[in-house]
């Protein structure tokens, strides 16, 4: 990546006080926490604390990884994170491929993962647009057609591509007074 990861866990595997304070403020002001590229233990700690303080958290690039469990862990672990309120992002470049940069397309793996998880807390994104990849809008078009062809219902597609992002980002709610 672009440099070393900033530590978010202390030597006992607990979130650092600084990370907790940030998450508390984000919950207070209705700002969704994005996990970034983190390990499952880091993700779990963040989800548990976000649940404790009543905030929203989106596990970025977390589910349906072509090489196996991502930051949200296995399907069973992902379901536990969802029970704690986590939203799990699926980046479509793993589904429709991103040419030379990410030659990891795995449509059956993605659709099987989605069917096992259900649509309730899944947020679809593209992560496309790199010079050798599909344009994001074309990527969305292809992925939606592929998912529909694989048996994902139109209603579930609307939940994953529209509703959940709105909910995760608090776009359907009014910010607390004094925020702006």
Protein Blocks (a to p, Z undefined) as FASTA:
>chain_A
ZZdcddfbdfkopacfklmmmmmmmmmnopacdebjadfklmmmmmmmmmmnopacddeh
kbopfkbccfkopfklmmmmmmnopacdddfklmnopajmlmcbcfklmmmmmmmnopml
pccdfkpoifkbccfklmmmmmmmmmmmnopafklmmmmmmmmmmmmnopmbccdehkZZ
